[in-house]
Amino acid sequence: MAPPEGPRAPLEFGGPLGAAALLLLLPATMFHLLLAARSGPARLLGPPASLPGLEALWSPRALLLWLAWLGLQAALYLLPARKVAEGQELEDKSRLRYPINGFQALVLTALLVGLGVSAGLPLGALPEMLLPLAFVATLTAFIFSLFLYMKAQVAPVSALAPGGISGNPIYDFFLGRELNPRICFFDFKYFCELRPGLIGWVLINLALLVKEAELRGSPSLAMWLVNGFQLLYVGDALWHEEAILTTMDITHDGFGFMLAFGDIAWVPFTYSLQAQFLLRHPQPLGLPMASAICLINGLETISTATGRKLLVSGWWGMVRHPNYLGDLIMALAWSLPCGVSHLLPYFYLLYFTALLVHREARDERQCLQKYGLAWQEYCRRVPYRIVPYIY
């Protein structure tokens, strides 16, 4: 079947072959990291010490727990919101409405988990279920992405994303065909973007902290720092949930396997890597070093532009994407409590560097189309992209 007419984005990720490779490589990388973090050598590079059998990956209990988690977050999404915001104007001139209640979902989840723990919920048992939970999350992402792809077949052309109408089924399955897939007012992409994955990430971190306390009597300072930094990040993201409505994920990218797997599987099970590492590889951390790491994490509060003018003063006069520089500094602060004896905890920093360089290139193309000559002048006056005098 020929692809529908409409504006198309250039092929990314190496086209259909690259998309097919990433369908396998992303889950494989996630499971490699999970296995490496729980192994003695904790090697980022090289094969894991042993491969798990199917009995270690499949668990009906994990499936029920995962479905209950998704159901809980969906129910919290449907609760009355403190605010309903409008998204950006779509191709058909309409604007979708989004509930701003992500922080409310975080707080209610924390209350429910607290009640469960007080009633005897064994939160410390969760770290032993990470492999089967990651497995069912990956299965969910594939099945959900297939549903999204089939749903997009009957969507109007105006509802499709420019990047998801290549006509190649593997590429479009990976990138996502429909821009804002919904059933009634339940927006699948918006829900997955910040809810089950981000809140699940901090829950996994908390479970790892509880498990460390059970094993060693109390959580280490390094574990406290990692939990605190990442909880602050997630809480800030959910408090400012409305800001996501202007990001490329919402305004430009279709909702396919790339975002579905990233949101519900990659984020909770990969972003918790530092806490996973610390549970089995405790690191000594003194107060002076902890204070220095806190200062580094505080540098992440580089402001971002909220208006449409191209700023050439302050941070935005030094690099064109200072918010990405802040993200990299933050990623470094999350990894430093894990010491420098292993490369594994720094995977997030390495991965995020590659991600932001790729995203920055996409931003550049979008800004050139949007601002034209004004963007070219801005690039002339601000030649560095992310890191001053380096890149």
C-alpha positions in Angstrom: 0.0 0.0 0.0 1.4 3.4 -0.9 2.0 5.8 1.9 -0.4 8.7 2.4 0.3 12.0 0.9 1.6 14.7 3.3 4.8 16.2 4.6 7.5 13.7 5.3 10.5 13.9 7.5 13.9 12.6 6.3 14.6 9.0 7.3 16.5 8.7 10.6 18.4 6.0 12.5 19.8 4.5 9.3 16.3 4.0 7.7 14.5 0.6 7.8 17.6 -1.4 8.4 18.6 0.8 11.3 15.1 0.7 12.8 15.1 -3.1 12.5 18.4 -3.3 14.3 17.3 -1.0 17.1 14.2 -3.2 17.6 16.6 -5.8 18.8 19.5 -3.8 20.1 17.6 -1.6 22.6 16.0 -4.5 24.5 19.3 -6.4 24.4 21.2 -3.4 25.8 18.6 -3.0 28.6 19.0 -6.7 29.6 22.8 -6.5 29.4 22.8 -3.6 31.8 20.4 -5.4 34.2 22.6 -8.5 34.2 25.9 -6.5 34.5 24.7 -4.5 37.5 23.9 -7.7 39.4 27.1 -9.5 38.5 30.3 -9.4 40.4 32.5 -7.9 37.6 29.9 -5.3 36.7 31.4 -4.9 33.2 29.8 -2.5 30.8 31.8 -3.9 27.9 31.9 -7.6 27.2 29.4 -10.4 27.5 27.6 -11.0 30.9 29.0 -13.7 33.1 25.9 -15.9 32.5 22.7 -15.7 30.5 19.3 -16.2 32.3 17.0 -19.0 31.3 13.4 -18.5 30.5 12.4 -19.4 34.0 14.4 -16.3 35.2 12.6 -14.0 32.7 9.0 -15.2 32.8 6.9 -14.8 35.9 3.1 -14.7 36.1 3.5 -12.8 39.3 5.6 -10.1 37.5 3.0 -9.9 34.8 0.2 -9.3 37.3 2.3 -6.8 39.1 3.2 -4.9 35.9 -0.4 -4.9 34.7 -1.6 -3.6 38.1 1.0 -0.9 37.9 -0.1 0.3 34.5 -3.7 0.1 35.7 -3.0 2.2 38.7 -1.3 4.9 36.8 -4.1 4.9 34.2 -6.6 5.3 37.0 -4.6 8.2 38.5 -4.4 9.8 35.0 -8.2 9.8 34.8 -8.6 11.6 38.2 -9.7 15.3 38.2 -6.7 17.4 37.3 -5.6 20.7 38.9 -5.4 22.1 35.4 -6.3 21.1 31.8 -3.8 22.5 29.2 -4.1 22.9 25.5 -1.4 21.5 23.2 0.0 23.2 20.2 -2.1 23.8 17.1 -2.3 20.7 14.9 -2.4 20.4 11.1 -6.2 20.5 11.1 -6.1 23.7 13.3 -7.4 22.0 16.4 -5.8 21.8 19.8 -5.9 18.8 22.1 -6.5 19.1 25.8 -4.3 17.4 28.4 -4.8 16.8 32.1 -2.0 18.3 34.2 -2.0 15.9 37.2 1.3 14.0 36.9 2.6 15.4 40.2 -0.7 14.5 41.8 -0.2 10.9 40.5 3.3 10.8 42.0 2.1 12.0 45.5 -0.8 9.5 45.5 1.4 6.7 44.4 3.8 7.5 47.2 0.9 7.5 49.7 -0.3 4.1 48.4 3.1 2.6 48.5 3.6 4.0 52.1 0.3 2.4 53.1 1.3 -0.8 51.5 4.7 -0.9 53.3 3.0 -0.2 56.6 0.7 -3.1 56.0 3.6 -5.4 55.3 4.2 -5.0 51.6 7.7 -6.4 51.0 9.1 -3.6 48.9 12.6 -4.9 49.4 11.7 -7.9 47.2 11.2 -5.8 44.1 14.9 -5.7 43.1 14.9 -9.5 42.7 12.0 -9.2 40.2 13.7 -6.6 37.9 14.5 -9.1 35.2 11.0 -10.6 34.8 9.4 -7.2 35.2 11.7 -5.8 32.4 10.8 -8.8 30.3 7.0 -8.3 30.6 7.5 -4.5 30.1 9.3 -5.3 26.8 6.6 -7.7 25.7 4.1 -5.0 26.6 6.0 -2.4 24.4 6.0 -4.7 21.4 2.3 -5.6 21.7 1.3 -2.1 22.4 3.3 -0.8 19.5 1.6 -3.3 17.2 -1.8 -2.0 18.4 -0.7 1.6 17.8 0.5 0.7 14.3 -2.8 -1.0 13.4 -4.8 1.8 14.9 -2.9 4.3 12.7 -4.0 2.5 9.6 -7.5 3.9 10.0 -6.4 7.3 11.3 -6.9 10.4 9.0 -3.9 11.6 7.1 -3.9 14.8 9.2 -3.4 12.7 12.3 -0.1 11.1 11.1 3.4 12.2 12.1 5.7 13.3 9.3 8.4 10.7 10.4 6.0 7.8 10.4 4.7 7.7 6.8 7.7 6.3 5.0 5.7 3.4 3.6 8.1 0.9 5.2 6.3 -1.1 7.9 9.3 -1.8 10.1 10.5 1.8 10.0 7.0 3.2 10.6 6.4 0.6 13.4 9.6 1.8 15.1 9.1 5.6 14.7 5.3 5.6 15.0 2.7 6.6 12.4 0.1 8.5 14.5 1.1 11.7 16.2 -1.4 11.7 19.0 -3.1 8.3 19.3 -6.1 8.5 21.6 -9.2 6.7 22.7 -11.7 9.3 23.7 -9.7 11.7 25.8 -7.1 9.2 26.9 -3.9 10.2 25.1 -1.6 7.2 25.0 1.7 9.1 24.2 1.2 11.8 26.8 0.3 9.2 29.4 3.3 7.0 28.8 5.7 10.0 28.4 5.9 10.8 32.1 3.7 8.5 34.2 4.4 4.7 34.4 8.1 4.9 33.5 9.2 7.9 35.5 7.2 7.1 38.6 8.2 3.5 38.2 11.9 4.6 38.1 11.8 6.3 41.5 9.8 3.3 43.0 12.5 0.9 41.8 15.2 3.3 43.3 13.3 3.3 46.6 13.0 -0.5 46.6 16.8 -0.8 46.0 17.4 1.6 48.9 15.1 -0.5 51.2 16.9 -3.7 50.1 20.3 -2.1 50.9 19.0 -1.2 54.4 17.9 -4.8 54.8 21.3 -6.2 53.8 23.6 -3.7 55.5 21.5 -2.1 58.3 21.1 1.3 56.7 21.3 2.8 53.2 24.7 4.2 52.2 25.2 7.9 51.6 25.8 7.1 47.9 22.4 5.4 47.7 20.7 8.3 49.4 22.3 10.8 47.0 21.3 8.8 43.9 17.7 8.4 45.2 17.5 12.1 46.2 18.9 13.5 42.9 16.7 11.3 40.7 13.5 11.9 42.8 14.1 15.6 42.6 14.4 15.2 38.8 11.2 13.2 38.4 9.3 15.5 40.8 10.4 18.5 38.9 9.4 17.0 35.6 6.0 16.1 36.9 5.4 19.4 38.6 6.2 21.1 35.3 4.4 18.5 33.3 2.8 21.1 31.0 6.3 21.9 29.5 6.3 18.6 27.8 3.6 19.7 25.4 6.1 21.8 23.5 8.7 19.0 23.2 9.5 17.2 19.9 8.2 14.0 21.4 4.7 15.4 21.6 4.7 17.9 18.7 6.7 16.0 16.1 7.3 12.4 16.8 4.8 9.6 16.1 4.0 7.2 18.9 5.6 3.8 18.0 8.0 1.4 19.5 10.8 3.9 19.9 8.8 6.0 22.4 6.7 3.2 23.8 9.6 1.0 24.7 11.6 4.0 25.9 8.9 5.3 28.1 7.7 2.1 29.8 10.7 -0.2 29.8 14.0 1.7 29.1 13.4 4.5 31.5 12.6 2.6 34.7 15.0 -0.3 34.2 17.9 1.6 32.7 17.8 4.9 34.5 17.8 3.1 37.8 21.2 1.6 36.9 23.2 3.6 39.5 21.0 2.4 42.3 21.2 -1.2 41.0 24.9 -1.0 40.9 25.2 0.4 44.4 23.1 -2.4 45.9 25.6 -5.0 44.9 28.8 -2.9 44.7 28.7 -0.5 47.7 31.0 2.5 47.4 32.5 4.6 50.2 31.5 8.2 50.0 32.6 10.9 52.5 30.8 14.1 53.3 33.3 16.4 51.5 32.9 14.5 48.2 29.1 14.2 48.7 28.9 18.0 49.1 30.9 18.5 46.0 28.6 16.2 44.0 25.6 18.1 45.3 27.1 21.3 44.0 27.7 19.7 40.6 24.0 18.5 40.5 22.9 22.0 41.5 24.5 23.4 38.3 21.8 21.6 36.3 19.5 24.6 37.0 20.5 26.3 33.8 17.5 28.2 32.6 15.8 27.4 29.3 14.0 29.7 26.9 10.3 29.8 27.1 9.5 32.5 24.5 9.9 32.5 20.8 12.8 35.0 20.6 16.3 33.8 19.9 18.3 34.8 23.0 21.9 35.8 22.5 22.7 36.7 26.1 23.5 34.6 29.2 23.8 30.9 28.7 22.0 31.1 25.4 24.7 33.5 24.2 27.4 30.9 24.9 25.8 27.7 23.4 22.7 27.1 21.4 21.4 24.3 23.6 22.5 25.1 27.2 19.6 23.0 28.6 21.4 20.0 27.1 24.6 21.0 28.8 22.7 21.1 32.1 21.4 17.6 31.4 24.9 16.3 30.9 26.2 17.9 34.1 23.2 16.4 36.0 24.0 12.9 34.5 27.6 13.2 35.7 26.4 14.1 39.2 24.1 11.0 39.3 27.1 8.7 38.4 29.8 10.1 40.6 28.3 8.6 43.9 29.2 5.2 42.3 32.9 6.0 42.4 35.3 5.6 39.4 36.2 1.9 39.7 33.6 0.8 37.2 32.4 2.3 33.9 28.9 0.7 34.2 27.3 3.5 36.3 28.4 6.0 33.7 26.5 4.3 31.0 23.7 6.9 31.5 26.1 9.7 30.9 27.5 8.1 27.7 24.0 7.2 26.4 22.6 10.6 27.2 25.5 12.3 25.4 24.8 10.4 22.2 21.0 11.0 22.6 21.4 14.7 23.1 23.8 15.1 20.2 21.3 13.3 17.9 18.4 15.4 19.3 20.4 18.6 19.0 20.9 17.8 15.3 17.1 17.3 14.9 16.5 20.6 16.8 18.8 22.4 14.4 16.9 21.2 11.4 13.6 22.2 13.0 14.8 25.6 14.1 16.3 26.3 10.6 12.9 25.5 9.1 11.1 27.6 11.7 13.3 30.7 11.9 15.1 30.7 8.5 17.7 33.5 8.2 17.2 34.5 11.8 18.5 31.0 12.9 21.4 31.3 10.6 22.4 34.6 12.1 22.0 33.1 15.6 24.3 30.2 14.7 26.9 32.7 13.4 26.8 34.7 16.7 26.6 31.6 18.9 28.8 29.0 17.1 28.9 26.3 19.9 26.0 23.8 20.1 26.2 22.3 23.6 29.6 22.7 25.3 31.3 26.1 25.1 34.5 26.1 23.1 34.3 22.3 22.5 31.1 21.4 20.6 
